[in-house]
């Protein structure tokens, strides 16, 4: 393939429409509450920032570290959020706007799953 063919190919690729959409949303605020349950689920609420609603998730106030995450992942996320709460610094919680909800047993509460934490 000569240089002209390569340039044409690269130019063509840049002209293609991009349908990729970022699916992560971020909410930042101080940790208001951390609630631990014996089902290995941890609920998180930020002060003054409930984040963007996710259509499939009925609960718009809390985020969740679900029991489906590994114990190590849950422990890391919990300790990070606890450190932010104790230090009084804001944490940024990332969650997905598509298919990323966790149901609370048989109740109608469905929470947004935390996918990443930063502070």
N, C-alpha and C positions, 0 to 999 in steps of 0.2 A: 504494500500500500504506500503510495507516494505521499509527499507532504501535503499536496493540494487535496487529495482525497481525505486525509486525516482532518484537515481544517474544515472541510465541508461537513464531515460527520459530526465534529464537535459543534459547529455552528447549528446544525440541524437539531442536535440534542438540546441546545439552549432555547430553541424556539418551541419545543414541545411544552404544552401546558402542564403545570404541576398540580396534581390533585391531592398531594399530601397535605394534611392538616395537622397541626400540633394538637395533640389531644390532652396535654397536661395543663391543668389550671393550678395557680398558686394562691394561697391565702397566707397573709403574714399578720402576726399579732402575738401579744403575750399569752401564755397558757393560762386560761381561767380555771379549768378543771381537768384532772386526769382521773378517770374512773376505771378501776380494775374489777373484772368479774371472774368467777371461778370457771367460766367456759373458755378461759384464755383469751378473752377479748378485752381490748382497752379502748375506752371512749375518750375523746379529746375535744375540748371546746376552747376556742380562742376568744380573748376579750375583744368585744366590739368588731369582730370580723368573722361572720359565718361563712364567708366564701360564696362562690357562685353556686346556684342550685344545679343539680344534675337530675335530669328528668326521671331516670329510673330509680333514684334514691328518694324515699319519702321524707327522711329526716334532714332538715336544712340547717340544724344548729350544731351537730356534732360530726366528727370524723372518727374513723375506727381503725385500729390495728387489729386485723382479723385473726381468728384462731387458725386459719388456713396457712398463715405464714409460719416459717420454722420458728422453733423456740428461740434460737439465736437471733433471728431477725427481729422478733417481737421484743426481746430483751434489749437489743441495741436501740431500737426506736424508742422504747419506753425510757431507757436511761438518758437518751439525748433530750427527750421532752422534759424529763424530770430536772435535768441540769439547767435547761433554759428557764423552767419555772422557778427553780431555786435562785437563779441568778437574776431573775426579773428582766431577762432580755427577750425580745421578740424571736419567734421561730417562724420559718416559712414552711408550710405544709403543701406538698404537691399531691394532686389527685387527678384522676382521669375523668373526662366528661362523658366517656362512652363505656358502657358495660363494666363498671368498676364499683359495684355496690355490694354490701354484705348485709344479709338479712339477720335479724335478731330473733332466732328461734321461730316460733309461730306467731309472734307479734307483727303488727303492721310496720314496725320500725325497720327501715333499710338505710344504712349509713354509707357515706362516701369513704372508700378505702384509701388510706394514706399510702402513697407509693414512694415518697422521698421526703426527707426532713433536712432543712438547712437553717443555720443561724450564724 
